[in-house]
Amino acid sequence: MNYNLSLRIAVIVPTYNGRTQIEHTVFSIRNQTLDSDLFVVDSDSKDGTQEWIKEHVDTVQTIPSVEFNHGGTRQMMVDRHPGYDIYVFMTQDAYLEDEYALERLVASFVDPCIGTAYGRQLPRHDATVISQHARLFNYPSVSRIVTYEDRKNLGFKAAFSSNSFAAYRATALIEVGGFPSHTIVSEDMYVTARMLMRGWKVAYVSDALCRHSHNYTLLEEFQRYFDIGVFNAREAWIREKFGDVGGEGKRFVVSEIKYLGLNDWYLIPGAIVRNTGKFIAFQLGLRYKWVPTHIRRFFSMHRRFWK
């Protein structure tokens, strides 16, 4: 396999107290068949992450942890490292499954209409059954190209993406104004939706593989979905243009129960409790303006957002 696209590729990884994870991530990037330049932005880690990165990565940017912003920090790195054709973003807890992952992802840009592409996420080897299902549900084994017209069938899911392993064409990213600095989460969905509305296509590349999953506690799951609800409330235009998320949520619950029913039926009551908590958290997030700021901080996984 050799996709010679003559493109300049930048890989950007934000880090924060990820010493137990970042080594695997960096080495998986270095092991790729496709040449790229690696840039790391560290939010003043205190667990040895910063020291390890500076020893093994040539270009490291350090910022105060209070200044980190999901979209703003990523856009800062794009602005500080111009001249690349493709910007690939990963998270510190994701690593590439094989040496062809980056090559396969970037190969989708041979189509000049592709604005962004994201790869398939496999559950990490320590993933719980609940976490395994979430990866399988959101990242199927079949690739696809999505256009704005597909919102009629896919609804909200048409704008789905994930910066744990996603690539953006620089010209498309510039055209839509780059990553937002005002979103609490889901800066990837924000940009993807903007691109689709401007006529760009989105590629899901199922053979570009990474390992990434979370074994969230009930509280962490609640906090995550509160933040997602806040994003949806603040960016209501996405639901207006693409459709509501309710149908996708119902599909997920049904799929999860079926998945657990095969071998892990005893986990179904806990899954119902977990999904009920996610629904309540999402609804609270949609109505965050009615929630006092100090309670928002408790409900939120990203408390620094609530200044």
C-alpha positions as CSV (number, residue, x, y, z in Angstrom):
1,M,0.0,0.0,0.0
2,N,1.4,3.4,-1.0
3,Y,-0.8,6.5,-1.2
4,N,1.6,9.1,-2.4
5,L,-0.6,12.2,-2.2
6,S,2.4,14.7,-1.8
7,L,0.6,16.3,1.1
8,R,2.2,17.9,4.2
9,I,0.7,16.2,7.3
10,A,0.7,17.6,10.8
11,V,-0.4,15.4,13.7
12,I,-1.5,17.4,16.8
13,V,-2.0,15.8,20.2
14,P,-3.2,17.8,23.3
15,T,-2.0,16.3,26.6
16,Y,-2.8,16.7,30.3
17,N,-1.5,14.4,33.0
18,G,-1.4,11.5,30.6
19,R,2.0,9.9,31.4
20,T,0.6,6.4,31.5
21,Q,-0.9,6.8,28.0
22,I,1.1,9.2,25.9
23,E,4.1,6.9,25.4
24,H,1.9,4.4,23.5
25,T,0.3,7.2,21.5
26,V,3.5,8.8,20.4
27,F,5.2,5.6,19.4
28,S,2.2,4.5,17.4
29,I,2.4,7.8,15.4
30,R,6.1,7.4,14.9
31,N,5.6,3.9,13.6
32,Q,3.4,5.0,10.7
33,T,4.2,4.4,7.0
34,L,3.1,7.9,6.2
35,D,5.5,10.8,7.1
36,S,4.1,13.5,9.3
37,D,5.2,16.1,11.8
38,L,4.1,15.6,15.4
39,F,3.2,18.6,17.6
40,V,2.1,18.2,21.2
41,V,0.4,20.9,23.3
42,D,0.6,20.2,27.0
43,S,-1.7,21.8,29.6
44,D,1.0,22.1,32.3
45,S,0.9,18.4,33.3
46,K,2.2,17.6,36.8
47,D,2.6,13.8,36.5
48,G,5.8,13.6,34.3
49,T,3.9,13.9,31.0
50,Q,5.5,17.2,30.1
51,E,9.1,16.0,30.8
52,W,8.6,12.7,28.8
53,I,7.2,14.6,25.8
54,K,10.0,17.2,25.8
55,E,12.5,14.3,25.7
56,H,10.8,12.4,22.8
57,V,9.0,15.0,20.7
58,D,10.7,17.8,18.9
59,T,7.9,20.4,19.0
60,V,6.1,20.9,22.3
61,Q,3.9,23.8,23.3
62,T,3.1,24.3,27.0
63,I,0.1,26.3,28.2
64,P,-1.4,26.9,31.6
65,S,-4.1,24.3,32.3
66,V,-6.7,27.1,32.9
67,E,-6.2,28.2,29.3
68,F,-7.0,24.9,27.7
69,N,-10.1,24.9,25.5
70,H,-11.2,21.9,23.4
71,G,-11.6,24.0,20.2
72,G,-9.5,27.0,21.0
73,T,-6.3,25.1,21.9
74,R,-6.5,23.0,18.7
75,Q,-7.0,26.1,16.6
76,M,-4.1,27.7,18.3
77,M,-1.9,24.9,17.2
78,V,-3.1,25.1,13.6
79,D,-2.5,28.8,13.6
80,R,1.0,28.4,15.0
81,H,2.0,25.7,12.5
82,P,0.7,26.9,9.2
83,G,1.5,25.5,5.7
84,Y,0.2,22.0,6.2
85,D,-2.3,20.4,3.8
86,I,-3.8,18.1,6.4
87,Y,-4.1,18.5,10.2
88,V,-4.7,15.2,12.0
89,F,-5.9,15.4,15.6
90,M,-5.6,12.7,18.2
91,T,-6.1,12.5,22.0
92,Q,-3.6,11.2,24.5
93,D,-5.6,8.2,25.3
94,A,-5.9,6.9,21.7
95,Y,-3.2,5.0,19.8
96,L,-3.0,3.8,16.2
97,E,-3.7,0.1,15.8
98,D,-1.2,-0.6,13.0
99,E,1.4,1.2,10.9
100,Y,-1.1,1.9,8.0
101,A,-3.8,3.8,10.1
102,L,-2.6,7.3,9.2
103,E,-2.0,6.4,5.6
104,R,-5.4,5.0,5.1
105,L,-7.1,7.9,6.8
106,V,-5.3,10.5,4.7
107,A,-5.9,8.5,1.5
108,S,-9.5,9.7,1.6
109,F,-8.4,13.2,0.7
110,V,-7.5,12.0,-2.8
111,D,-11.2,13.1,-3.3
112,P,-10.9,16.9,-3.5
113,C,-14.4,17.3,-2.0
114,I,-13.5,15.6,1.3
115,G,-13.2,18.2,4.0
116,T,-12.7,15.9,7.0
117,A,-12.2,12.2,7.7
118,Y,-12.2,10.2,10.8
119,G,-11.1,6.6,11.6
120,R,-12.6,3.7,13.3
121,Q,-12.2,3.4,17.0
122,L,-11.8,-0.1,18.5
123,P,-12.3,-0.5,22.2
124,R,-9.1,-0.6,24.3
125,H,-8.2,-4.1,25.6
126,D,-9.3,-3.1,29.1
127,A,-12.7,-1.9,28.0
128,T,-15.8,-3.0,29.8
129,V,-18.7,-4.6,28.0
130,I,-20.6,-1.3,28.1
131,S,-17.6,0.5,26.6
132,Q,-17.1,-2.1,24.0
133,H,-20.7,-1.7,22.7
134,A,-20.3,2.1,22.5
135,R,-17.4,1.7,20.1
136,L,-19.1,-0.9,18.0
137,F,-22.3,1.2,17.8
138,N,-20.6,4.4,16.8
139,Y,-17.8,3.0,14.6
140,P,-19.1,0.2,12.3
141,S,-17.0,-1.9,10.0
142,V,-18.2,-0.3,6.8
143,S,-16.8,3.0,5.4
144,R,-19.0,5.7,4.0
145,I,-18.9,9.2,2.6
146,V,-21.4,11.6,4.0
147,T,-22.8,14.8,2.3
148,Y,-25.2,17.4,3.6
149,E,-28.0,15.6,1.8
150,D,-27.5,12.6,3.9
151,R,-28.9,14.4,6.9
152,K,-32.3,13.4,5.6
153,N,-31.5,9.8,6.4
154,L,-28.8,10.1,9.0
155,G,-30.2,13.1,10.9
156,F,-27.9,14.4,13.6
157,K,-25.5,11.5,13.0
158,A,-24.5,13.0,9.6
159,A,-22.3,15.5,11.5
160,F,-20.7,12.9,13.7
161,S,-16.9,12.9,14.0
162,S,-14.2,12.4,16.7
163,N,-11.0,14.2,17.3
164,S,-9.6,11.2,19.0
165,F,-8.5,10.3,15.4
166,A,-9.7,12.7,12.7
167,A,-8.1,14.7,9.9
168,Y,-9.0,18.0,8.3
169,R,-8.2,19.6,5.0
170,A,-6.6,22.9,5.8
171,T,-8.5,24.8,3.2
172,A,-11.8,23.4,4.3
173,L,-11.0,24.2,8.0
174,I,-10.1,27.8,7.1
175,E,-13.2,28.2,5.0
176,V,-15.5,27.3,8.0
177,G,-13.6,29.6,10.4
178,G,-11.5,26.9,12.2
179,F,-12.3,25.3,15.5
180,P,-14.6,27.3,17.9
181,S,-13.3,28.5,21.2
182,H,-16.8,28.9,22.7
183,T,-17.9,25.3,22.8
184,I,-17.6,23.1,26.0
185,V,-17.2,19.9,24.0
186,S,-17.8,18.6,20.4
187,E,-15.6,21.0,18.5
188,D,-15.3,18.2,16.0
189,M,-19.0,18.0,15.4
190,Y,-19.2,21.8,15.1
191,V,-16.6,21.9,12.4
192,T,-18.0,18.9,10.6
193,A,-21.5,20.4,10.5
194,R,-20.1,23.6,9.1
195,M,-18.2,21.8,6.4
196,L,-21.2,19.8,5.3
197,M,-23.3,22.9,5.1
198,R,-20.6,24.5,2.9
199,G,-20.7,21.5,0.5
200,W,-17.7,19.5,1.8
201,K,-18.0,15.8,2.3
202,V,-17.1,13.7,5.4
203,A,-15.3,10.4,5.1
204,Y,-15.6,7.6,7.7
205,V,-12.7,5.3,7.1
206,S,-13.3,2.0,8.7
207,D,-9.9,0.5,8.0
208,A,-8.0,3.4,9.6
209,L,-7.9,1.9,13.1
210,C,-7.1,3.3,16.5
211,R,-7.8,2.0,20.0
212,H,-9.8,4.4,22.2
213,S,-12.5,3.9,24.8
214,H,-13.5,5.1,28.3
215,N,-14.6,3.0,31.3
216,Y,-16.7,5.9,32.7
217,T,-18.2,5.7,36.2
218,L,-21.9,6.6,36.5
219,L,-20.9,10.1,37.7
220,E,-18.5,10.6,34.8
221,E,-21.1,9.5,32.3
222,F,-23.6,11.9,33.8
223,Q,-21.1,14.7,33.6
224,R,-20.2,13.9,30.0
225,Y,-23.8,14.0,28.9
226,F,-24.6,17.1,30.8
227,D,-21.8,18.8,28.8
228,I,-23.2,17.3,25.5
229,G,-26.5,18.8,26.4
230,V,-24.9,22.2,27.0
231,F,-23.3,22.0,23.6
232,N,-26.6,21.2,22.0
233,A,-28.3,24.0,23.8
234,R,-25.6,26.5,22.8
235,E,-25.4,25.3,19.2
236,A,-29.1,24.7,18.5
237,W,-28.5,25.4,14.9
238,I,-27.0,21.9,14.4
239,R,-30.3,20.3,15.6
240,E,-32.3,22.7,13.5
241,K,-30.2,21.8,10.3
242,F,-29.6,18.1,10.9
243,G,-32.4,17.0,13.2
244,D,-32.7,16.1,16.9
245,V,-30.7,13.5,18.8
246,G,-33.6,11.6,20.3
247,G,-33.9,8.9,17.6
248,E,-30.3,8.1,17.8
249,G,-30.4,7.8,21.5
250,K,-33.3,5.3,21.3
251,R,-31.4,3.3,18.7
252,F,-28.4,3.2,21.0
253,V,-30.4,1.9,24.0
254,V,-32.1,-0.9,21.9
255,S,-28.7,-1.9,20.4
256,E,-27.0,-2.0,23.8
257,I,-29.7,-4.2,25.4
258,K,-29.5,-6.6,22.4
259,Y,-25.7,-6.7,22.7
260,L,-25.8,-7.4,26.5
261,G,-28.6,-9.9,26.0
262,L,-26.3,-12.3,24.1
263,N,-23.9,-13.1,26.9
264,D,-24.1,-10.4,29.6
265,W,-27.8,-10.1,30.3
266,Y,-27.2,-9.5,34.0
267,L,-25.7,-6.1,33.1
268,I,-29.0,-4.9,31.6
269,P,-30.4,-3.4,34.8
270,G,-27.2,-1.4,35.3
271,A,-27.3,-0.3,31.7
272,I,-30.8,0.9,32.1
273,V,-29.8,3.0,35.1
274,R,-26.8,4.3,33.3
275,N,-28.9,5.3,30.2
276,T,-31.5,6.9,32.4
277,G,-28.8,9.0,34.1
278,K,-27.4,10.0,30.7
279,F,-30.9,11.1,29.5
280,I,-31.5,13.2,32.7
281,A,-28.0,14.7,32.4
282,F,-28.6,15.6,28.7
283,Q,-31.9,17.2,29.5
284,L,-30.4,19.2,32.3
285,G,-27.6,20.3,30.0
286,L,-30.2,21.5,27.4
287,R,-31.6,23.7,30.2
288,Y,-28.3,24.7,31.7
289,K,-29.3,28.4,31.9
290,W,-31.8,27.5,34.6
291,V,-29.0,25.8,36.6
292,P,-26.9,27.9,39.0
293,T,-23.3,28.2,38.0
294,H,-21.9,26.4,41.1
295,I,-24.2,23.4,40.3
296,R,-23.2,23.5,36.6
297,R,-19.6,23.0,37.7
298,F,-20.5,20.0,39.7
299,F,-22.6,18.5,36.9
300,S,-19.9,19.2,34.3
301,M,-16.8,17.2,33.3
302,H,-15.2,20.4,32.1
303,R,-15.6,22.7,35.1
304,R,-13.0,25.3,33.9
305,F,-15.6,26.2,31.2
306,W,-17.8,27.8,33.8
307,K,-15.7,30.8,34.7
